[in-house]
Amino acid sequence: MTWPGATAVRHSRQVLTYTWSHPANRGRQLSSIMRAVRFQVRGRIGLPTLTRVGDRGRMWVELHCASASKVVYANPPDWEEMRAWRRILRPGDLFVDVGSNVGYYALWAGDLGAEVIAIEPSPDAARRLRDNVGLNDFPITVRQCGLAAQRGRMTLSRGADSMNHLLLGPDAVGETIEVDTLDNVLGNRFAAGVKIDVEGAERLVLEGGRRALEEQRIGVLQLEWNARSSHLLGEDRGPVAAILAKYGYQFVRPDQQGVLHDADPAGASSRDMFAVLPAYR
């Protein structure tokens, strides 16, 4: 029989281990642990925590928002990936955050001086995203919609926080959302960066961005690269890799300093994949 509090203890241990060992907290582990403890205490009495993103960004984080909670525990939470964007983005660049959730990538890019288009279809997440954007003076535009191969309406799951995803098929039950395409979002503009985190539907987003990809108007893409596409679309990451390779993109992953190195796109991984035009190597 499992002790009722065992899950909470296990979660707390995971949070403490993550916070203590995260490279963003080197040299300040104790203060980082205290920040994490204060966040947990405030969250358990229903209070959000205002935390920093990058050098100047600020955002509200609620305890039950698992993905956003990482920002309290470490700044930046996705160490290699976000340090890569620090190297890539320049003031005035365009960055498109597809699957923005509550916005910590959008705020990170805005803090670096980029203009940001943040795409989030979930009504609850989009509301929190707008609140966080409103705390800052960054040039961030929020669009409450999904992205897919063509414009229209689709179904989105409910109640899964940052894991909400498109539901396919005629019997899908969830929230009906507006869907646009990446080509329509970009128009004729060049995006230095596009981050796509849509829980397995990355191929659909790329299908809707073929004109921009063919014209090489996206410099760098960051894509979730795990097995979720097999659950949603019944396919591995091979079709995504094929689309990007067709348009001249090379596959890389960042190291601890954010420097991009060649990577094998075959199979899934717990780490995101970057696809870059040769000029961005």
Buried (B, 14 or more C-beta within 10 A) or exposed (E): EEEEEEEEEEEBEEBBEBBBEBEBBEEEBEEBBEBBBEBBEBBEEEEBBEBBBBEEBBBBBBBEBEBBBBBBBBBBBBBBBBBBBBBBBEEEBBBBBBBBBBBBBBBBBBBBBBBBBBBBBBEBBBBBBBBBBEBBEBBBEBBBBBBBBEBEEBBBBEEEBBEBBBBBEEEEEBBEBEBBBBBBBBEEEEBBBBBBBBBBBBBBBBBBBBBBBEEBBBBBBBBBBBEBBEEBBEEBBEBBBEBBEEBEBBBBBBEEEBEBEEBEBEEBBEBBBBBBBEEBE
